[in-house]
């Protein structure tokens, strides 16, 4: 059965003005308790996670694309998408190259940090949306289920972070404005930070098996001294001479997948020995 649409063509329409505000304004997202998903992949992940879509909006050209038509066919029968001219969709879209479909969802409630997490990623002042989204995506891919964001991090559910996360948000327990020190107070696993120092271990010499809380800080300033003092171990990533550091997203990926490697193949050493 063909999808029914409500056709809107005015920027002043309240429904479209709300979508545009959600795309551009953290204040609007907090005020309305909603955020914006952009693109087929994110909407597909939301539907797979049984997250209700509030308002679905497609562009005039997007409605005829096969992947968008397939996704629209999965919507509840009572949900009627909005169709708008391409120029108006570009005005609403949170990205420079519009994907042809977007939707609003209720802004998820931040969960409280739990000290009994098997492993957790703790992020300190990660302000770049692309880096934050990439770390969330990596964490989910490496089997981490909980991420705690300290004050000073970018808004986890902003459209840019969601887009960089590629659906990882729906597989994670995300705590925003987290009191990490309180959460780590009763943590039963090892707390590990990336950094340098005379007591630092190289990543591949560290024992990363078992529950871990990873501490990652913003590039340049690193993990704050107060949080760093809570670490049981500091690890450093071996790099070629003349290279001082990695992008925090890349560093997190190296660390989390080394943990995954050690947990899955505990009798293999980093140098290839068994």
GIHUHU-V225857 format. One record per residue. RES is the residue in one small letter. PSI is psi in radians with two decimals (NA if undefined). OMEGA is omega in whole degrees, 0 to 359 (NA if undefined). D_CENTER is the distance of its C-alpha to the mean C-alpha in whole Angstrom. Layout:
{{RES,PSI,OMEGA,D_CENTER} {RES,PSI,OMEGA,D_CENTER}}
This chain:
{{x,2.36,182,35} {x,2.51,179,34} {x,2.34,175,31} {x,2.56,180,32} {x,2.63,165,31} {x,2.09,183,32} {x,2.16,177,32} {x,2.50,185,32} {x,0.15,183,33} {x,2.30,176,33} {x,-0.40,183,30} {x,-0.05,177,32} {x,2.25,184,31} {x,-0.63,181,29} {x,-0.70,181,27} {x,-0.60,177,26} {x,-0.64,178,26} {x,-0.76,179,23} {x,-0.74,179,21} {x,-0.69,179,21} {x,-0.70,179,21} {x,-0.57,180,17} {x,-0.58,191,16} {x,-0.36,194,18} {x,2.10,173,18} {x,-0.62,178,16} {x,-0.76,180,19} {x,-0.66,179,20} {x,-0.72,178,17} {x,-0.75,183,18} {x,-0.74,184,21} {x,-0.16,180,21} {x,0.58,181,18} {x,2.80,171,16} {x,3.12,190,14} {x,2.31,172,14} {x,2.34,182,12} {x,2.19,174,14} {x,2.71,184,15} {x,-0.74,186,17} {x,-0.80,181,14} {x,-0.72,178,12} {x,-0.66,177,15} {x,-0.76,179,16} {x,-0.69,179,13} {x,-0.76,179,13} {x,-0.70,179,17} {x,-0.58,179,17} {x,0.09,179,15} {x,0.64,175,18} {x,2.09,181,16} {x,2.38,174,19} {x,2.24,183,19} {x,-1.11,179,21} {x,2.18,177,22} {x,2.26,183,22} {x,2.28,178,23} {x,2.69,176,24} {x,2.80,180,26} {x,-0.74,179,30} {x,-0.53,183,29} {x,-0.51,185,26} {x,-0.36,181,28} {x,-0.07,179,30} {x,2.42,186,27} {x,-0.76,183,27} {x,-0.60,177,24} {x,-0.74,178,23} {x,-0.69,179,27} {x,-0.74,179,25} {x,-0.75,180,22} {x,-0.54,180,24} {x,-0.29,179,27} {x,-0.12,181,25} {x,2.67,174,24} {x,2.58,185,27} {x,-0.60,183,30} {x,-0.16,182,30} {x,2.03,181,27} {x,1.97,181,29} {x,2.75,174,26} {x,2.35,175,27} {x,2.30,183,28} {x,2.74,176,29} {x,2.68,184,30} {x,-0.72,182,28} {x,-0.66,179,29} {x,-0.65,176,28} {x,-0.71,179,25} {x,-0.59,177,24} {x,-0.65,181,24} {x,-0.62,190,22} {x,2.45,178,19} {x,0.00,182,16} {x,2.74,182,17} {x,-0.57,178,20} {x,1.70,185,21} {x,2.50,182,20} {x,-0.27,179,19} {x,-0.19,178,22} {x,2.47,175,20} {x,2.91,181,18} {x,2.65,174,17} {x,2.60,175,17} {x,2.84,173,16} {x,2.35,178,16} {x,2.02,184,14} {x,2.57,178,13} {x,2.33,178,15} {x,2.32,179,13} {x,2.78,178,15} {x,2.46,176,17} {x,2.37,179,16} {x,2.29,183,19} {x,-0.17,183,21} {x,0.32,179,21} {x,2.43,176,18} {x,-0.81,173,19} {x,2.67,184,16} {x,2.57,174,14} {x,2.19,180,12} {x,2.14,185,13} {x,2.25,185,12} {x,1.91,174,14} {x,0.69,174,14} {x,1.74,189,12} {x,-0.39,182,12} {x,2.14,182,12} {x,-0.66,180,9} {x,-0.76,177,9} {x,-0.78,182,9} {x,-0.82,179,6} {x,-0.69,179,4} {x,-0.69,179,7} {x,-0.72,178,7} {x,-0.73,179,4} {x,-0.75,179,6} {x,-0.76,180,9} {x,-0.80,179,9} {x,-0.71,180,9} {x,-0.53,181,11} {x,0.05,177,13} {x,0.11,175,14} {x,2.44,183,12} {x,-0.26,185,12} {x,2.37,176,11} {x,2.23,179,9} {x,2.20,179,11} {x,2.09,177,11} {x,2.80,173,14} {x,2.42,183,16} {x,-0.21,175,15} {x,2.77,173,12} {x,2.77,179,10} {x,2.10,188,10} {x,-0.61,187,6} {x,0.39,175,8} {x,2.69,181,9} {x,-0.65,181,10} {x,-0.71,179,9} {x,-0.71,177,6} {x,-0.76,181,6} {x,-0.73,179,8} {x,-0.50,181,7} {x,-0.34,174,4} {x,0.68,176,8} {x,-0.09,181,8} {x,-0.53,181,6} {x,-0.64,185,5} {x,-0.02,178,9} {x,0.07,186,10} {x,2.68,167,8} {x,1.90,187,10} {x,2.16,176,9} {x,2.10,177,11} {x,2.68,183,12} {x,0.68,188,15} {x,2.52,171,15} {x,1.52,187,19} {x,-0.67,182,18} {x,-0.66,177,22} {x,-0.74,180,23} {x,-0.61,180,20} {x,-0.19,183,21} {x,-0.71,180,25} {x,0.31,184,26} {x,2.29,184,23} {x,-0.20,181,25} {x,-3.01,180,23} {x,2.46,177,24} {x,2.12,187,22} {x,2.30,177,21} {x,2.63,172,20} {x,2.44,181,20} {x,-2.90,180,23} {x,2.88,179,27} {x,2.90,185,30} {x,-0.43,181,33} {x,0.02,184,32} {x,2.45,173,29} {x,2.62,170,28} {x,2.59,185,27} {x,-0.71,186,24} {x,-0.16,174,26} {x,-0.25,182,29} {x,2.55,176,27} {x,1.89,185,27} {x,0.27,178,23} {x,2.58,180,24} {x,3.12,182,24} {x,2.36,180,21} {x,2.51,167,19} {x,2.00,180,17} {x,2.36,176,16} {x,2.05,178,16} {x,2.29,180,14} {x,2.95,180,16} {x,2.63,178,16} {x,2.52,180,18} {x,-1.13,183,21} {x,-0.41,178,22} {x,-2.84,179,20} {x,2.42,181,19} {x,2.59,182,22} {x,-0.67,181,25} {x,-0.77,180,25} {x,-0.67,180,22} {x,-0.58,180,23} {x,-0.34,179,26} {x,-0.20,184,25} {x,2.40,174,24} {x,-0.54,180,26} {x,2.63,172,26} {x,2.28,179,25} {x,2.60,177,24} {x,2.51,181,24} {x,2.09,179,23} {x,2.34,180,26} {x,2.83,179,27} {x,2.66,180,29} {x,2.39,177,32} {x,-0.14,178,31} {x,2.12,186,27} {x,-0.61,186,26} {x,2.95,175,22} {x,2.70,167,19} {x,2.45,185,16} {x,-0.57,177,14} {x,-0.72,178,11} {x,-0.71,180,14} {x,-0.74,178,16} {x,-0.70,180,13} {x,-0.78,179,13} {x,-0.81,183,17} {x,-0.81,185,17} {x,-0.61,180,15} {x,-0.38,170,17} {x,-0.67,174,20} {x,-0.79,180,20} {x,-0.73,179,19} {x,-0.80,181,22} {x,-0.61,180,24} {x,-0.61,182,23} {x,-0.59,181,24} {x,1.19,189,27} {x,-0.31,182,28} {x,0.14,178,32} {x,2.33,179,31} {x,2.81,180,31} {x,-0.39,181,29} {x,0.14,178,32} {x,-0.09,180,32} {x,2.69,176,35} {x,NA,NA,35}}
